[in-house]
Amino acid sequence: MRPLIALAVVVAALAGPTGPVAAEPASRAASAAEFARFVATLRPEAEARGVSRATFEAAFAGVTSPDPDILARTKRQGEFGRPVWDYLVGAVSAGRIARGQARGQALAATLAAIEARYRVPAPVLLAFWGVESDFGASGGSVPTIRALATLAQARHRGDLFRGELLAALQILERGDIAPDRMKGSWAGAMGQVQFLPSTFLKHAVDFDGDGHRDIWRSDADALASIAAYLADLGWKPDLSWGYAVTLPDGFDLTRYAGDLSDFTRRGVRRLDGGALPPAGAASLFLPGGLGAPAFLITDNFEVIRAYNTSDSYALAVGHLADRLAGGPALAAPWPSAAARLDSAGLRALQAGLAAQGLYAGDVDGRAGPKLRESVRRYQIRENLPADGYATPALLARLTGRP
């Protein structure tokens, strides 16, 4: 049989490019034709938003097909797929703290002016800037129009990216940036602050006064745009994002939300030795469970999550802001990898809690406030320590499986 197989291979090779080999160029041509038809459907909507034909054609010059690398990236989860402590290692590294403090000193006057106008502390602005683009050093190199067109044609997340693509065309029409300089991440987030185009249109500002809202090259515009966005989202100037704290022995975890003054009376202490404010709503956040680093988070933590809905992201921004301001590193140990659920486990937990009427969010395998609250309700019902942390043991207890 082997000689016959070998002969078949030779005959096929001599016959030239047939089958899949010949189909590949045809497939690429079909993909390009479909992409061209998709782009053509955008023109009336763009014109309705005031985008001229010249701007439209300049934006799509050289953009003739979807980007397969971008489509592959949609299968990954980024910060949603990593435990919070792994995310913090990179986001709040010693090198980033040092770079952020140096940039803060160099831009002290600009930061002071921005803080005076928008009432968002300079360390918080620097922390966002650091996590998003390493203080402007890595704002992304993917052409935004091609990224958004790829995602929009694939209808990734429905019509979201079609709207973002049209918003990007509006930015080009306004002249804030040239098409060849409009770059960012694979998902269309742009520049030093990683704004989606719709966010840019609503919240970006021209702080340096040159007539352009330039979040790609202007440090002042980038930092002020972060501040303006946070202010619009409801940042409360009289509160921190939260506080790294220590809990007294025997702390009642069922009373995990209340006024900061109540937490003080119950023996909760800040890790840096400072006093908790005399008033303000807060809740206990134990992202690694009891015994791991503990935090009291305020409404401003949710403002950070409005910028990016990952708990890991919000905690990284908050802790980096503390470290840039001279605060201490976290001291308590994080749990081992065996003591956490992966995305599949989190989906199973969400489904199990939903079946018992304890969870009403999406079954998406992502930890967040809704799942944390549901876990606490289950723990309280079962007389377990109500730390809100999802573990394999908790899932086994819920489902009755070893």
DRENVO-981974 format. One record per atom (N, C-alpha, C, O): residue in one letter; x, y, z. Coordinates in steps of 0.001 Angstrom, whole numbers, plus 500000, padded with zeros to 6 digits. Layout:
// residues N
aXYZ/...
// end
This chain:
// residues 402
m500819498780500000/m500000500000500000/m500843501256500000/m500429502275499446/r502006501209500603/r502800502429500683/r503225502952499313/r503167504162499095/p503672502053498331/p504024502586497014/p502853503266496333/p503036504281495662/l501631502716496497/l500468503342495878/l500201504734496452/l499853505665495726/i500371504855497770/i500177506164498393/i501216507160497889/i500900508312497590/a502453506698497801/a503518507573497318/a503256508014495886/a503466509178495544/l502787507067495030/l502494507410493644/l501381508443493562/l501433509372492757/a500368508264494413/a499260509229494407/a499737510627494752/a499293511612494163/v500651510701495717/v501179512011496111/v501946512647494967/v501808513843494710/v502760511844494273/v503544512377493160/v502650512861492043/v502865513941491491/v501616512045491696/v500690512442490642/v499989513743490991/v499830514623490145/a499567513856492259/a498881515085492686/a499798516286492570/a499376517370492167/a501085516079492933/a502029517190492851/a502257517616491415/a502340518808491121/l502360516620490498/l502597516948489092/l501387517615488453/l501519518369487489/a500210517331488997/a498988517865488398/a498831519354488619/a498011519992487959/g499607519927489544/g499528521359489775/g498626521710490923/g498140520805491601/p498367523006491187/p497620523461492361/p496131523206492219/p495399524026491665/t495686522055492727/t494259521758492735/t493796521623494168/t494612521702495087/g492509521420494383/g491968521195495720/g492216522382496618/g492058523525496188/p492612522132497886/p492794523200498865/p493833524224498465/p493697525406498782/v494902523769497750/v495955524714497356/v495416525752496398/v495683526945496539/a494646525285495411/a494079526230494455/a492983527065495086/a492751528207494689/a492304526482496081/a491177527195496692/a491633528350497562/a490870529292497778/e492880528303498076/e493319529334499008/e493286530734498406/e492730531630499042/p493865530992497176/p493752532343496603/p492300532739496356/p491917533892496555/a491484531752495913/a490075532065495677/a489382532457496968/a488540533355496985/s489745531770498063/s489158532101499356/s489537533510499798/s488714534260500324/r490804533847499571/r491243535206499931/r490509536245499106/r490119537292499621/a490320535955497821/a489612536902496952/a488173537070497395/a487640538180497407/a487536535941497766/a486154536028498234/a486063536827499518/a485138537616499706/s487048536613500419/s487068537357501673/s487210538845501412/s486534539659502040/a488094539203500481/a488294540615500150/a487038541218499534/a486699542371499801/a486348540429498706/a485129540938498085/a484035541160499127/a483319542160499086/e483916540222500054/e482933540388501133/e483261541593502000/e482371542326502430/f484545541788502249/f484968542925503060/f484641544232502349/f484173545184502973/a484890544274501030/a484584545485500260/a483090545791500303/a482692546950500417/r482269544753500213/r480819544972500291/r480424545496501670/r479558546362501792/f481072544957502706/f480784545439504065/f481150546919504192/f480368547706504726/v482323547298503710/v482753548700503804/v481775549605503062/v481468550708503513/a481291549122501921/a480350549936501143/a479068550212501920/a478464551272501759/t478645549262502764/t477422549485503542/t477597550563504602/t476618551108505113/l478849550866504928/l479104551866505965/l478952553297505465/l478667554202506249/r479141553506504163/r479228554876503653/r477984555707503949/r478126556844504400/p476769555200503719/p475598556037504032/p475521556414505510/p475176557547505846/e475841555471506388/e475809555776507821/e476879556796508185/e476643557683509006/a478052556673507577/a479118557631507851/a478729559023507372/a478959560013508066/e478142559094506193/e477721560392505655/e476663561022506547/e476637562239506724/a475787560189507109/a474755560708508010/a475362561296509271/a474744562140509921/r476572560857509626/r477279561395510786/r478218562538510419/r478994563002511254/g478147562987509184/g478955564123508765/g480328563783508242/g481170564670508106/v480579562515507942/v481884562093507433/v481903562268505923/v481055561718505221/s482859563024505425/s482937563302503995/s483460562098503224/s484051561188503805/r483238562098501913/r483753561029501060/r485272560973501117/r485859559891501131/a485911562148501150/a487370562180501185/a487909561546502466/a488870560778502435/t487282561876503584/t487714561282504852/t487496559778504846/t488351559019505301/f486347559348504328/f486028557919504284/f487052557164503450/f487558556124503872/e487352557679502284/e488288556980501405/e489703556990501968/e490428556005501828/a490099558068502593/a491434558117503211/a491531557122504363/a492575556504504572/a490441556971505104/a490452556054506243/a490642554610505792/a491349553844506447/f490018554237504684/f490067552852504230/f491119552595503156/f491159551510502577/a491956553569502891/a493030553366501924/a493947552247502416/a494516552342503504/g494090551202501630/g494935550081502011/g494271549081502940/g494865548049503251/v493059549359503389/v492328548427504265/v491396547617503372/v490261548024503123/t491868546482502894/t491145545723501880/t490643544365502345/t489921543691501610/s491011543956503542/s490598542637504019/s490630542619505541/s491314543436506156/p489906541706506145/p489960541595507615/p491303541062508072/p492034540442507300/d491621541306509323/d492899540885509898/d492690539568510670/d492022539570511704/p493240538465510192/p493025537184510881/p493622537146512284/p493109536440513152/d494699537895512520/d495288537915513857/d494329538539514868/d494260538108516019/i493601539545514432/i492634540181515326/i491488539225515643/i491047539135516788/l491012538516514632/l489945537550514877/l490393536463515847/l489597535991516659/a491653536065515768/a492173535063516699/a492216535602518119/a492006534855519074/r492487536890518264/r492583537485519598/r491243537505520322/r491208537566521551/t490150537455519584/t488836537501520237/t488577536263521082/t487657536252521900/k489377535221520891/k489185533987521658/k489879534031523012/k489701533131523833/r490664535066523247/r491422535140524487/r490718536076525458/r489892536896525056/q491055535946526762/q490340536713527789/q491163537798528462/q490602538593529217/g492458537868528228/g493247538912528865/g493167538856530367/g493335537793530966/e492904540022530997/e492896540063532452/e491761539276533078/e491812538959534266/f490711538947532279/f489612538168532831/f490010536709533027/f489381536005533817/g491039536241532328/g491413534852532409/g492573534574533339/g493038533436533406/r493056535569534058/r494200535402534950/r493793535726536377/r492969536613536599/p494366535010537358/p494074535379538744/p494597536769539044/p495561537227538430/v493961537432539984/v494289538822540258/v495753538986540640/v496377539981540270/w496314538024541377/w497694538185541823/w498686538079540668/w499720538746540684/d498384537241539656/d499252537201538478/d499189538521537717/d500203539006537215/y498012539087537636/y497846540360536933/y498604541474537653/y499215542328537010/l498565541465538987/l499235542515539748/l500750542475539596/l501406543515539658/v501317541271539396/v502772541158539267/v503283542045538140/v504283542744538302/g502600542020536995/g503038542843535877/g502564544279535967/g503284545202535587/a501355544470536469/a500771545815536473/a501373546717537542/a501418547935537371/v501839546126538653/v502377546931539753/v503788546424540069/v504093546049541201/s504621546423539059/s506004545972539235/s506861547107539796/s506476548276539755/a508026546736540318/a508943547753540848/a509378548717539756/a509492549921539989/g509621548185538561/g510019549054537455/g508946550050537084/g509241551217536825/r507683549597537057/r506595550515536712/r506420551575537793/r506161552737537480/i506554551197539036/i506452552191540115/i507528553260539958/i507248554453540085/a508752552832539681/a509852553786539518/a509613554699538318/a509820555909538406/r509176554120537193/r508913554946536004/r507772555919536267/r507827557075535847/g506747555457536957/g505613556332537233/g505977557491538138/g505528558617537921/q506780557227539142/q507200558309540033/q508073559326539296/q507969560530539531/a508933558833538405/a509764559747537619/a508909560597536691/a509132561801536567/r507931559978536038/r507053560737535142/r506207561723535943/r505924562826535475/g505808561330537134/g505031562229537966/g505817563480538339/g505267564581538349/q507094563315538645/q507943564462538964/q508137565357537747/q508100566582537856/a508346564737536587/a508576565525535372/a507340566306534951/a507456567379534359/l506165565780535250/l504916566410534827/l504140566997536005/l502918567131535944/a504846567343537065/a504190567790538297/a503272568980538070/a502152568995538580/a503717569969537321/a502902571163537101/a501646570830536294/a500553571301536607/t501818570017535257/t500668569623534436/t499668568823535259/t498464569065535179/l500155567876536045/l499275567066536878/l498534567908537908/l497357567673538180/a499221568881538475/a498572569757539458/a497444570551538812/a496384570732539411/a497674571024537590/a496642571787536897/a495441570907536552/a494294571339536664/i495711569678536133/i494628568757535809/i493837568391537064/i492607568348537042/e494554568126538158/e493880567778539405/e493023568937539906/e491929568723540428/a493516570155539748/a492744571315540180/a491443571458539385/a490420571878539926/r491493571107538105/r490294571255537273/r489307570107537476/r488103570344537572/y489790568889537540/y488888567730537536/y488777567030538887/y487914566168539059/r489625567379539840/r489571566859541210/r489765565345541266/r489126564649542055/v490650564858540422/v491082563460540472/v492563563475540838/v493339564153540165/p492989562750541882/p494380562833542353/p495396562402541293/p495149561497540495/a496540563079541312/a497597562785540346/a498038561322540377/a498224560742539308/p498218560684541560/p498621559269541540/p497610558368540832/p497999557384540203/v496330558685540926/v495309557897540239/v495449558059538732/v495369557079537992/l495657559289538274/l495845559527536842/l497073558793536329/l497035558173535266/l498158558865537082/l499377558172536683/l499168556663536654/l499711555975535791/a498387556152537589/a498148554714537639/a497381554237536407/a497750553230535804/f496330554941536031/f495621554594534799/f496565554642533602/f496596553729532777/w497321555710533526/w498261555909532410/w499279554777532366/w499629554281531295/g499752554374533549/g500743553308533619/g500186551965533200/g500831551236532447/v498985551623533681/v498396550331533344/v497990550283531874/v498141549249531222/e497477551390531351/e496999551396529973/e498113551402528940/e498001550731527913/s499180552141529188/s500202552273528133/s501612552418528668/s502492552896527951/d501851552018529910/d503166552187530528/d503642553632530374/d504759553901529930/f502751554551530759/f503033555994530769/f503327556523529364/f504218557348529164/g502550556023528396/g502666556513527026/g503649555774526164/g503754556059524971/a504384554820526735/a505421554122525969/a504853553064525034/a505507552699524057/s503668552570525305/s503121551475524495/s501620551637524305/s500820550895524874/g501260552610523502/g499848552874523256/g499225551989522205/g498037552126521915/g499993551086521624/g499456550179520615/g499877550577519214/g500033551761518912/s500061549580518360/s500534549828517000/s499596549302515929/s499935549316514746/v498421548837516331/v497470548288515370/v496645549428514768/v496065550215515516/p496575549539513431/p495729550575512822/p494278550432513265/p493670549374513099/t493738551487513820/t492418551404514440/t491310551088513447/t490416550297513749/i491358551697512264/i490296551467511289/i490250550002510876/i489171549413510804/r491410549406510604/r491408548003510208/r490943547116511358/r490188546168511138/a491377547407512566/a490953546598513719/a489443546637513888/a488799545598514027/l488885547833513875/l487447547970514089/l486646547409512919/l485583546823513122/a487148547584511692/a486442547038510531/a486428545517510585/a485425544893510238/t487535544914511019/t487597543454511148/t486568542964512149/t485817542029511869/l486530543592513316/l485605543181514363/l484154543471513980/l483255542690514290/a483934544599513305/a482572544967512912/a482030544021511854/a480875543603511938/q482840543675510858/q482371542759509827/q482043541385510415/q481078540742510002/a482857540934511389/a482624539639512034/a481476539694513036/a481070538665513575/r480958540881513284/r479889541108514272/r480285540565515638/r479462540007516365/h481559540737515972/h482018540392517309/h481321541316518296/h481403542538518173/r480647540744519260/r479845541480520238/r478753542310519552/r478505543465519900/g478115541677518571/g476971542298517917/g477361543505517080/g478286543441516271/d476644544610517282/d476876545821516495/d477796546820517190/d477965547946516721/l478397546403518321/l479228547332519084/l480316547948518221/l480475549168518200/f481065547116517511/f482233547639516806/f481866548357515506/f482661549145514993/r480700548099514981/r480233548907513851/r480048550354514316/r480462551292513635/g479428550517515472/g479269551868516016/g480597552516516332/g480775553712516100/e481551551732516869/e482866552284517182/e483615552673515903/e484329553676515880/l483453551886514852/l484098552215513579/l483558553528513021/l484325554362512540/l482264553709513083/l481684554971512617/l482148556144513487/l482386557238512976/a482275555920514785/a482782556974515671/a484227557320515324/a484612558488515374/a485033556312514972/a486419556566514572/a486479557433513320/a487337558308513204/l485570557187512392/l485516558022511188/l485150559467511542/l485651560404510920/q484291559645512525/q483957561005512966/q485175561716513544/q485360562914513330/i486006560973514280/i487225561575514841/i488140562038513716/i488713563126513779/l488273561212512690/l489105561597511546/l488523562821510850/l489268563701510420/e487224562885510736/e486582564042510096/e486846565325510880/e487021566392510292/r486875565217512192/r487139566395513029/r488593566835512961/r488909567968513324/g489471565972512510/g490875566348512345/g491728566220513588/g492819566787513642/d491259565486514594/d492067565309515802/d493305564469515544/d494310564627516238/i493256563576514559/i494354562673514268/i494290562290512793/i493208562228512209/a495449562032512194/a495498561564510807/a495276560052510773/a495591559362511743/p494735559526509665/p494453558080509609/p495665557206509885/p495539556175510545/d496835557596509395/d498011556740509580/d498553556784511003/d499385555954511370/r498097557733511805/r498526557824513200/r497463557332514163/r497707557252515367/m496296557005513651/m495232556497514523/m495499555010514778/m495114554145513991/k496162554746515890/k496551553376516217/k496240553075517678/k496028553973518493/g496222551782517978/g495939551372519346/g496002549872519480/g496880549226518909/s495066549310520241/s495062547881520511/s494302547130519419/s493672547734518551/w494377545803519483/w493671544963518505/w492160545141518584/w491455544874517611/a491649545593519745/a490208545745519922/a489733547175519691/a488596547507520026/g490585548024519125/g490163549364518759/g490324550426519822/g489970551582519592/a490858550057521001/a491136551065522027/a492381551841521621/a493364551254521171/m492339553160521779/m493323554003521100/m494263554737522057/m493871555181523136/g495511554843521620/g496462555761522199/g496891555452523618/g496740554334524110/q497429556475524262/q498005556329525594/q496975555984526662/q497324555464527721/v495718556271526387/v494673556044527398/v493733554909527029/v492868554529527818/q493904554368525824/q493110553231525360/q491605553503525411/q490821552703525921/f491239554653524866/f489825554991524714/f489287554332523448/f489951554344522412/l488092553760523525/l487368553440522316/l486908554745521671/l486760555753522363/p486679554742520358/p486306556001519693/p485092556703520294/p485085557930520397/s484070555956520691/s482886556601521273/s483233557290522586/s482692558353522888/t484126556696523366/t484575557326524608/t485378558579524303/t485232559595524982/f486220558510523288/f486987559673522867/f486064560835522515/f486272561958522975/l485051560568521706/l484158561642521278/l483484562324522451/l483265563535522417/k483148561565523497/k482420562111524635/k483325562745525694/k482916563695526361/h484540562238525857/h485305562599527047/h486714563131526804/h487286563740527708/a487293562931525634/a488660563408525406/a488689564938525399/a487737565587524967/v489802565502525885/v489928566957525971/v491259567423525385/v492243566684525344/d491248568666524937/d492466569326524441/d493008570177525575/d492680571359525676/f493836569587526432/f494325570311527597/f495517571200527274/f495727572213527940/d496302570838526264/d497476571663525942/d497142572824525012/d498007573645524711/g495880572898524552/g495418574055523811/g495903574178522384/g495934575282521841/d496287573063521755/d496780573165520373/d495685572937519342/d495965572890518144/g494430572791519796/g493324572613518870/g493008571171518536/g492065570910517789/h493771570222519069/h493541568808518800/h493486568041520121/h494255568304521045/r492576567106520182/r492526566202521332/r493415565007520990/r492973564037520375/d494660565102521399/d495674564146520938/d496073563216522072/d496993563515522834/i495372562074522185/i495700561087523210/i496808560143522752/i497159559198523459/w497349560399521579/w498421559565521044/w499802560129521385/w500715559379521730/r499950561450521287/r501288562029521478/r501363563089522565/r502465563426522997/s500255563623523019/s500267564681524025/s500035564089525416/s498956563569525698/d501040564168526279/d500889563687527647/d499789564452528372/d498995563866529109/a499748565771528158/a498752566599528839/a497340566208528425/a496459566069529273/d497123566033527129/d495797565640526653/d495420564258527167/d494272564021527544/a496388563346527182/a496113561990527645/a495694561990529110/a494667561408529459/l496467562628529958/l496170562645531392/l494877563397531691/l494080562957532520/a494670564512531031/a493443565283531261/a492218564534530759/a491140564650531343/s492368563773529690/s491244562988529177/s490860561892530158/s489675561616530346/i491849561267530785/i491544560292531840/i490775560972532965/i489763560454533438/a491255562128533387/a490613562840534494/a489192563253534150/a488283563098534967/a488994563779532944/a487655564206532529/a486699563021532485/a485544563130532896/y487187561890531985/y486357560684531914/y485966560212533310/y484799559903533554/l486925560154534222/l486619559719535585/l485634560671536262/l484720560233536961/a485821561963536053/a484897562938536632/a483490562737536078/a482511562811536821/d483390562484534775/d482086562251534162/d481456560953534660/d480232560844534732/l482285559974535002/l481779558704535513/l481330558786536966/l480701557861537481/g481656559897537627/g481190560083539000/g482242559937540073/g481917559598541211/w483513560188539736/w484576560104540740/w484268561039541908/w483921562203541708/k484400560518543130/k484134561308544330/k485459561805544899/k486251561004545397/p485714563105544836/p487025563638545233/p487380563411546694/p488559563401547047/d486380563229547549/d486652563099548975/d486926561666549413/d487083561402550605/l486985560728548450/l487222559330548775/l488395558772547984/l488650559187546854/s489099557835548584/s490061557050547826/s489294555993547029/s488086555833547203/w489995555281546162/w489389554133545485/w489081553026546484/w488153552239546301/g489894552984547558/g489785551935548564/g491034551942549429/g491889552818549297/y491130550967550310/y492252550919551246/y492672549462551461/y491831548599551713/a493972549197551360/a494488547900551780/a494432547864553301/a494904548785553967/v493853546794553850/v493591546768555292/v493988545415555894/v494241544442555185/t494031545397557218/t494154544158557973/t492888543975558798/t492303544947559275/l492473542735558963/l491261542416559703/l491624541828561059/l492591541073561163/p490875542154562088/p491140541553563404/p490708540088563419/p489891539666562601/d491249539337564332/d490834537944564499/d489338537885564822/d488823538687565601/g488667536929564213/g487249536742564485/g486345537767563829/g485189537909564229/f486837538479562840/f486026539508562189/f484784538884561564/f484869537847560906/d483643539509561766/d482370539008561258/d482238539352559774/d481922540488559418/l482482538363558914/l482461538594557478/l481057538774556924/l480900539229555791/t480042538431557691/t478680538621557195/t478315540105557144/t477410540500556409/r479015540914557918/r478806542371557887/r479927542983557054/r480846543611557579/y479827542783555741/y480923543152554835/y480723544503554153/y481580544929553379/a479634545168554417/a479381546489553846/a478894547422554937/a478153547013555831/g479313548676554862/g478888549645555863/g479679550927555747/g480357551163554747/d479590551746556765/d480307553010556774/d481749552780557220/d482019551886558023/l482660553575556708/l484065553438557077/l484270553592558583/l485129552932559168/s483490554451559200/s483619554626560647/s483257553341561388/s483845553035562425/d482295552594560862/d481909551329561485/d483031550298561365/d483286549539562300/f483696550276560215/f484826549356560056/f485946549710561034/f486613548820561563/t486150550988561271/t487163551388562247/t486797550880563638/t487646550341564349/r485532551051564028/r485088550586565341/r485234549067565486/r485419548556566591/r485151548371564385/r485239546908564425/r486673546395564307/r486896545190564196/g487625547291564331/g489017546889564393/g489743546763563079/g490868546265563052/v489139547199561976/v489821547158560686/v490839548294560636/v490528549428560997/r492049547988560189/r493121548984560158/r493755549052558769/r493892548041558081/r494133550247558382/r494824550419557101/r496214549808557153/r496889549863558181/l496634549228556046/l497939548596555969/l499067549612556105/l500136549291556624/d498830550839555638/d499881551860555700/d499935552582557038/d500765553474557215/g499075552221557983/g499087552833559303/g498236554072559432/g498058554573560542/g497701554586558338/g496861555769558410/g495479555443558942/g495102554279559075/a494732556498559243/a493368556317559756/a492384556251558593/a492541556955557595/l491382555413558726/l490306555414557747/l489516556715557875/l489413557256558976/p488960557227556786/p488153558438556867/p486989558262557843/p486550557137558081/p486491559351558404/p485409559256559391/p484062558889558799/p483147558524559537/a483919558976557482/a482624558667556874/a482833558236555429/a483846558548554803/g481850557514554925/g481891557056553540/g481535555585553448/g481984554781554265/a480723555226552448/a480323553835552268/a481484553016551726/a482261553490550897/a481592551783552202/a482658550886551749/a482202549451551908/a481248549163552632/s482890548556551225/s482616547129551372/s483933546366551357/s484925546815550782/l483924545221551991/l485124544403552093/l485320543606550810/l484383542986550307/f486538543626550287/f486892542916549055/f488069542006549364/f489156542472549702/l487841540692549244/l488871539691549513/l489111538894548234/l488605537779548109/p489878539440547271/p489999538805545957/p490716537473545975/p490658536737544990/g491395537136547070/g492037535840547207/g491486535033548355/g492069534015548727/g490371535462548931/g489780534759550054/g490363535188551387/g491281536006551447/l489825534634552436/l490265534968553787/l491724534557553976/l492109533437553638/g492523535458554513/g493945535214554714/g494822535828553652/g496021536001553872/a494260536163552507/a494981536853551434/a494821538363551628/a494103538781552537/p495467539195550803/p495299540638550947/p493832541062550974/p493008540558550211/a493532541989551861/a492161542447552074/a492062543939551774/a493013544693551979/f490888544352551285/f490681545751550897/f489281546200551300/f488329545419551274/l489178547458551668/l487892548121551732/l487766548964550477/l488594549844550242/i486751548716549670/i486595549453548423/i485405550398548529/i484415550105549199/t485522551536547854/t484493552570547887/t483802552651546529/t484063551848545633/d482919553633546398/d482241553848545115/d483240554152544003/d482964553881542835/n484382554705544347/n485370555012543315/n485976553757542696/n486469553800541569/f485946552648543414/f486384551382542823/f485487551023541643/f485960550533540618/e484195551270541798/e483259551004540703/e483454551981539560/e483189551634538409/v483907553190539842/v484241554124538768/v485412553575537950/v485407553650536721/i486403553028538631/i487526552413537912/i487023551250537063/i487455551082535922/r486116550449537612/r485571549316536857/r484754549776535659/r484600549020534700/a484231550986535688/a483517551513534522/a484486551793533377/a484092551766532211/y485737552059533700/y486782552252532684/y487132550904532066/y487336550803530856/n487201549868532900/n487484548500532465/n486853547583533514/n487174547682534698/t485959546695533083/t485114545986534041/t485800544838534772/t485130544108535503/s487081544651534610/s487794543595535313/s488122544011536745/s488635545106536978/d487824543129537704/d488235543370539089/d489758543485539184/d490275544332539913/s490472542633538447/s491935542657538480/s492460544009538016/s493383544564538612/y491866544531536953/y492269545840536435/y492033546922537482/y492918547733537753/a490843546933538067/a490512547977539033/a491439547923540236/a491884548960540728/l491729546721540711/l492625546594541853/l494043547012541483/l494740547628542290/a494473546680540270/a495808547075539830/a495946548593539774/a496950549141540228/v494954549266539226/v495002550731539163/v495028551318540568/v495823552214540854/g494159550816541447/g494110551356542801/g495394551125543569/g495914552040544208/h495909549905543511/h497135549609544257/h498333550334543660/h499199550804544399/l498397550433542339/l499498551182541727/l499442552652542147/l500483553258542400/a498259553222542223/a498137554613542688/a498689554749544101/a499391555713544404/d498376553789544964/d498903553825546331/d500421553734546345/d501083554471547076/r500976552830545537/r502424552656545521/r503129553889544948/r504203554261545421/l502540554518543947/l503123555734543376/l503123556867544396/l503977557753544352/a502158556831545314/a502082557845546371/a502931557488547587/a502909558198548592/g503684556381547497/g504569555990548585/g504018554946549526/g504616554677550568/g502873554342549177/g502264553338550039/g503025552021550028/g503864551797549155/p502740551145550994/p503485549889551128/p503004548815550161/p501899548886549622/a503867547813549954/a503477546645549175/a502521545779549983/a502460545886551208/l501791544938549307/l500902544007549990/l501725542936550691/l502708542443550139/a501326542579551898/a502135541667552705/a501554540264552798/a502312539294552814/a500240540126552858/a499630538811553030/a499842537954551784/a499919538490550678/p499938536630551942/p500151535744550792/p498887535553549979/p497780535617550512/w499055535319548698/w497942534973547825/w497742533460547846/w498670532729548193/p496558532974547483/p496324531522547497/p497068530813546380/p497502531438545412/s497208529511546524/s497864528707545497/s496940528557544292/s495740528820544370/a497530528128543174/a496744527946541959/a495647526903542156/a494593526987541526/a495888525922543023/a494897524869543251/a493669525366543989/a492649524678544038/a493759526562544566/a492657527085545372/a491814528098544610/a491119528907545225/r491864528067543295/r491054528993542498/r490356528239541389/r490803527170540973/l489266528794540916/l488519528219539803/l488950528858538493/l489170530068538433/d489071528055537447/d489318528601536127/d487985529060535529/d486951529005536196/s488011529513534272/s486791530052533663/s485680529016533595/s484516529335533838/a486032527774533264/a485011526727533203/a484399526487534578/a483188526304534700/g485238526487535616/g484728526318536966/g483838527462537397/g482828527252538069/l484214528687537009/l483383529840537360/l482035529772536659/l481012530130537243/r482026529316535410/r480743529158534710/r479864528120535412/r478659528318535571/a480477527024535825/a479713525996536541/a479175526544537853/a478046526238538236/l479971527350538544/l479518527951539798/l478379528929539556/l477391528937540291/q478521529754538523/q477451530698538204/q476144529969537898/q475074530362538363/a476252528896537105/a475050528131536759/a474443527469538000/a473222527452538159/g475285526930538873/g474788526294540083/g474120527269541023/g473072526967541595/l474713528435541189/l474104529458542041/l472806529976541437/l471841530247542152/a472791530114540097/a471569530570539426/a470439529567539628/a469285529954539814/a470771528284539592/a469750527248539775/a469127527308541161/a467993526874541362/q469876527850542115/q469351527981543473/q468806529378543757/q468507529720544901/g468682530171542710/g468121531509542862/g469037532509543519/g468581533521544052/l470346532232543486/l471300533111544159/l472116533973543199/l472869534840543642/y471981533750541904/y472797534483540924/y471932534823539721/y471223533969539189/a472000536094539295/a471166536538538176/a471982537180537064/a471421537824536178/g473312537009537099/g474148537609536070/g474375536660534902/g473765535595534816/d475269537074534005/d475617536247532858/d476467535056533304/d477301535182534201/v476252533916532678/v477097532740532914/v478267532843531931/v478260532227530865/d479272533640532318/d480349533981531402/d481739533585531895/d482735533855531224/g481812532945533064/g483115532520533567/g483981533641534086/g485196533481534197/r483378534780534407/r484149535926534905/r483725536255536333/r482538536342536645/a484714536432537178/a484433536867538547/a484149538365538550/a484762539115537791/g483243538795539382/g482913540212539475/g481980540448540636/g481713539521541400/p481475541657540798/p480637541988541959/p479400541105542090/p479042540721543203/k478737540773540977/k477521539966541068/k477829538561541574/k477121538037542434/l478882537955541040/l479241536618541499/l479733536662542936/l479408535782543733/r480511537677543271/r481033537808544635/r479873537900545642/r479898537252546688/e478880538697545318/e477724538839546202/e476960537522546311/e476508537153547395/s476817536817545197/s476095535546545212/s476826534503546045/s476204533750546794/v478147534460545912/v478937533522546706/v478767533832548191/v478623532917549003/r478783535090548545/r478608535457549955/r477238535000550471/r477123534486551583/r476238535190549672/r474894534771550103/r474849533264550328/r474241532788551287/y475494532527549443/y475543531073549613/y476348530712550861/y475939529846551634/q477487531368551059/q478320531071552226/q477581531375553526/q477658530603554482/i476878532481553559/i476122532829554765/i475041531781555022/i474832531367556162/r474364531360553975/r473324530346554127/r473877529027554657/r473219528326555427/e475098528700554232/e475720527429554601/e476614527548555837/e477318526601556186/n476588528705556496/n477417528933557686/n478915528754557390/n479657528189558193/l479331529238556241/l480742529240555842/l481293530647555996/l480521531605556011/p482619530801556111/p483204532151556141/p482815532924554886/p483122532500553771/a482150534039555062/a481568534768553928/a482582535726553317/a482433536945553404/d483628535152552689/d484649536003552071/d484365536309550606/d485073537112549998/g483334535677550024/g482969535955548637/g483912535367547615/g483834535711546435/y484807534483548042/y485830533948547145/y485403532580546628/y485058531695547411/a485427532411545322/a484998531175544685/a486159530190544603/a487192530491544005/t485990529017545199/t487032527999545216/t486492526685544658/t485278526501544571/p487391525764544277/p486932524429543861/p486129523726544951/p485159523028544655/a486529523907546212/a485789523272547304/a484365523815547397/a483427523065547666/l484209525101547176/l482874525699547211/l482015525139546080/l480844524820546289/l482592525020544885/l481860524466543757/l481460523024544019/l480342522620543704/a482381522239544602/a482069520841544921/a480937520751545919/a480061519895545788/r480942521615546906/r479862521608547906/r478531521981547265/r477501521377547565/l478552522959546400/l477322523427545756/l476717522357544860/l475505522141544867/t477570521691544090/t477081520727543106/t476983519314543646/t476375518447543019/g477589519071544827/g477560517740545384/g478491516792544682/g478332515576544783/r479481517337543957/r480439516514543244/r481808516630543906/r482165517708544379/p482587515540543952/p483920515600544569/p484874516404543719/p486040516561544080/
// end
